[in-house]
């Protein structure tokens, strides 16, 4: 029974996430981002004037997404803009998100989008069942993140050692 459970394939998923940007009077924080598709970008305007977010989502040179953001002193939620990176509509790659003030370019957010690839794999897959993310950083270097030991690997190891010790103990009793 244990072998059957161990060899069964698994699939792991996760929900959508949000990523916030703060547009201050003189700066944008953060100034670049790496996101998965199915993420919602939220731009908060902390300045006292309107801003417009423009994005060319398909690379044809024409801005497909336009979002108006009101001043931070507004009495409503017009001081924020939400843009959803809808799966299937965005391609993996680098994008420039233009932020305009009074029809003048104020800042450009460097955005790298990775596709959220989910794969099915065996529980014995030491690379980890579930989904894979591109671990390359914006500057091209690799993320040195290590994968933690999974609970089923530990359980299997404990059972193996326990069985070995029980076999040795029985041999000593005879």
C-alpha angles and dihedrals in degrees: 000000000000091000092052092051092046093051096045113113119246134206123202126194140172138203129255118279138210127231120195131211124190117211106202125182094270106013147039117223117232100018094198136022144188112214140171120234111262089050122124115223113211118197116198117196112216093173129093096241137066122269133192124214114210126187132179098208099177102040097243094123094251120108106243097180124053123175125179117214121195127215120283092245091065116120093227138051093272088111090080137064128198124204119182118210093218114206113246094023098070125060124213111265147079123311134183114223107201119211114199132195116193091343090306123115107251102171143342121223113213105222126185116192123200123191115244101236116191118194134183116232144161123276087240092061100116091197087069132265119250124042137353127222127196103250096194113118124225092262090056097253122126124254108242092212112143124216113243120234109267122236095239091054090053092046091051091049092049091049091048093051092045091052091048092050092047090051091050091047092052090050091054093049093057 
